[in-house]
Every structure is written in C-alpha cells, then in structure tokens.
Amino acid sequence: MFDAVKVKNECVAWIRTFFEKNGPDSPAVLGISGGKDSSVAAALCVEALGRDRVVGVLMPQGEQRDIDMAYLLCDHLGIRRYEVNVAAAVDGILNALPADLEVTAQARQNLPPRIRMSTVYAVSQSLNGRVCNTCNLSEDWVGYSTRYGDSVGDFSPMSHLTVTEVKAIGRVLGLPDVLVDKTPIDGLCGKTDEENLGFTYAELDVYIRTGEIADPEKKALIDRKHQMNLFKLQLMPCFNPGIETKA
C-alpha cells in the first residue's frame, strides 16, 4: 500500500523546508556511488532544489569497476560533480599506523568510507553546502553502514524508507532502471549486501513493515543484528555530572 508518489512529494517538500531554515542559498552535497541510494537521494535533491544546487562527489579507491554508473547518474540529472580518488589517503593512514599495531580486517574495511565522508564534508564546507545522508531504513535496521562514515550527514531524506520503498521512489523520479535495480555491493569486501547479511532486502523489508517472516532462523538473525547495531543510531553516551551524582 506504499504510495511512492505521495511520499516522494512529501520528501521533496521536507528537503525544501530544511534548506529554507538551514541554508537558503546552499547546495546539497553527497557522495555518488552509482547505487540506488545515492541515485535516489540525488534525484530527490534535484527535484527539491534544482540541478544547479546539487553537487555529487565521486570517490573511487584506485580503480572502481562500476564508476560508469556514477557518471551515468550525474549526466542523467545534469548535476555538477567532483571526482576525488581516495586511494592515497587510505594507504597513507594505513602506512602511518605503528608497525606493532595489528590492524584488523574490520578496521581496514571501515577506513575508506570514513575517509570518503571526510572528503564529502571538505567539498561541502568549501561550497557552504549541506551534506545529504544516503542511508535507508533497511540498512540502518541491521547496522549495514559505517559509523562516522556513510551513516552521517546534515540531513537524511531516506532514513525512514525501506529499500523496497526507495526503489519505488526511484522509479517515480524517472531514474534509469540500471541504477534503481543495481545489485547492492558494499564496496568494502567485494560481496553483495545480501550475501553478507544472510537474507534478502525483500525479506527484511516485509519483516520491518509487518513483522512477518517465514524463516525463523532469518528472523533470529535480523533481530540479533538489529539489537547489536542499535548503538549506531543513538547519540554518543555522554556523562552528565548532575544526573550521575543523583543516581
């Protein structure tokens, strides 16, 4: 029963209101991967602000095999783009770490998205822009984002929309099917999202919206991931001397 046209229009109005209050002359700046999320987020911003006020930042790490999808999106929307290769920055940090520090695989995987977000903010601040977060509800639900990487931004149009709903809005916005239906790959370990997660987004989205799922093992897996990753959606714990003293 999802009304993609209605929600799209409401989201566009919300983006306009955000910028009226938080940067009437500022552009929206976002990282462009060529996947559905950055594609739909960029298209929403274009409809809300106009193509002249949306800037895409392409950030390959060395050679990116599917960067043509990012070019396709920017050309389709007619938005300005900057391309910054982050390979040297990632390698520079890894090479500068102490030799006796055993850098874990998880640390290596999460470093590039954190550098990418620093890059987006460097571009945005130079343009007096506002950074658009591109996460969706499905990924956030199971912690499929990098804290202080792709999980941050100045405004987030899709954090309460599932993957299924994001794709429906992408079609309403007239995006090419190849962008909307592109197999999601995290860009970190070479596997698809669904291979890493152990369930499909279709299964996850139905479970989020209805609480229904046929496979009890997948239900338990989703619930476990959701509980383990709630900290990513919460503010950093802060000591409050007044409250702590009373406690």
N, C-alpha and C positions, 0 to 999 in steps of 0.2 A: 504493500500500500504506500510505498515511498513515492512522494510527488517531487520528482527531480527538478521540474521547472519552478515550482513554488520555493523549494529550499535554495535553489540557485539564486533566485531573485532576492530572497531574504539575506543570503550571504553577501551578495554584491552590495546591497544597501548597508549591511553591517560594516563592510570594508570602507565604504564611503564615509560613514559616520566616524569610524576610527580615525581616518585621516583628517577629517574636519576638526577633530579635537586634538590630534597628536602630530600634525604635520600637514597643513593645508596645501603647501607647495612641494612637499617631499615626494620622492619616488618610492615605490615598493621595490625592494631588492631581494632576490632569492637565488639560492643555488639551483642550477639546472642540470639534472642528470639525464633527462630524456625519458624517465619513467612516468607513470600515470600521476603520481602525487605532485611532482614539480610542474608537470604539464597542466594539471587542473588548477593548481594554485596560481600559476602564472596567468592562465586564461581568465580566472575569476578577477584577478587584479587588473587585467587589461579592460575587462568589461566595466569594472568599478571606476577606474582612474583614467583610462585611455592608454594607448600603447606607448606614448611619449613619457609616461610616468612609471614604467615598469622596466627594470633592469635585471637581466639574467647573468649569473656568474657561473661559467663552466670551469670545472676544476679536475681535469684528468690527473691521475698519478702515473706519470710516464705516458704509456700508450693506452688509450681507452678504446676498446674494440667497438663499442656502440655509441661513440660520441656523435656519430651522424644523426642519431635520434635527437640529441640536444640541439644540433644545428637545425634540424627539421622543425622543432618546436619554435625556436626563436624566429626562424624565417616565416613560419606559418602565422605567428602572432605579430610579426613585424616589430619586435622589441630590440632595444639595444643590448648588446652582450659584451662581456669581457671574458677572456679565457686566461686562466692562471694555472700553470702546471705546478702541482704541489709536491712533486717527487723530491725535489732538492730539499724542501723544508722538512719533509718526513724523514728523509735519510739523514739530514743534518742533526735532528734531535736524537735519532737512534744512535748515530755515531758519537754524539757528545755525551751519552749516558756513561756512567762509570763502568769500566771493564768488568768489575767484580759483581755488577748487578745482573742477575738473570732475568732478562726481560721476557715476560710471559707472552704466549700467543695472543691472549685476550688484549693485553696492552698494545701489542703491535697492530691488532685489528682495529682498535678504537682510536688510535692516534690519528690516522688520516681524516676521519670525519670531524674530529675536534680541530684539526688544522684548517679544514675546509670552512668550518663555521667562523673561525678567526679571520679567514680570508674574506668571507661574505661581509663580516662586520667592518673590515678595513675598507672595502669598497663602499659599503653603505654609509659609513661615517664620513667618508670623503665626499659623498654626494648629498649629505644631510638626509639620508634615506631612512627607511624603516624596514627592518628585516622580516620577511614573511616566513613563518614556520610552515613546513610542508608535511608534518606528521598527520596520521589519521587515527581514528579511534581503535581500529583493529590492531594496528601495530603497537599503539600505546598500551592496549589492554594486556598484551603478553610481553611487554618490555622490549619490543623489537625496534629500539632506537638507541643511540649512544648519548648518554648523559653529558651535557655540555658540548654535544656535537649537533646532530640533526634534531635533537629534542628541544632546542631553544629557538628564540626569535622574539620579535617585538609584538607580533600579532599572529593568531593562528586561525585560519578560516575553516580547517577541516578536522580539528581535534575531536569533534563530536559526530563525525561521519565515518561509517564503516567503509571498507574497501569497495564493497558492492555499491554503496551509495555514491562514493567518489567517482567510480567508473560511470555510473548513470548520469551524474552531473557533467562529466567529461563529454559524453555523447550529446547532451543538450547544448553544450557550448560549441559543438561542431568540431571538436578535435579529431585529427586523423585516427582511425581505428588502431593503426600500428602503435600509437602512443598510449591510447587508453588500455589496450589489451596486451601490452608488452609484458612478458613474463617477468615478475619482480625478482631482481637479484640484489642482494645486499651490498655488493661491491667490496665486501671485506674478505670473504673466504672462497668465492667462486661458485657457491651453491645458490640455488633458488631459495627464496624465502620459505616456501612450503616444504622443501627438503629439510631445511634447518629446523623448522617449527615442529614437524611431525603431524601436521593436519593442514587442510586447505583453508584459504580465506573464506570460501563459501561456507564451510562447516562452522568456522569461527564466527562469522557474521550472523548466521542464524542463531547460534547459541547466545551471542551478545544480546540480540534483539528479542528472542523468545524464550531463552533458557532451555531450548530443546537441542539434543544431540543424540544420535543413535548409538555411538560407540562409547561405553563407559570409560574405557582407557583413555580415549582422547579428551573426554570431559575432565578426568582427573589431571591430565597433562596441562590442559588450558587453565584449570583452576590453580594448579601449582605455579605455573608461570606468572599468572596474574598476581598471586599473593607475593611471590618473590620479588616482583618488579614494581610494586606499588610505590616504592621509595622514589622512583624516577619521576613520578607525577606529583610529588609532595615538595613543599618548601624545605630547604635545608634546616635540620633541627638547630634551634638557637637557645642558648642558655639565657634565662630571664631571672636575674637575681631576686626580684620581688616575689615572683611566683615560686621559685625554688626554695626560698627561705621559708615561705609559709607552709610549703609541703613538708 
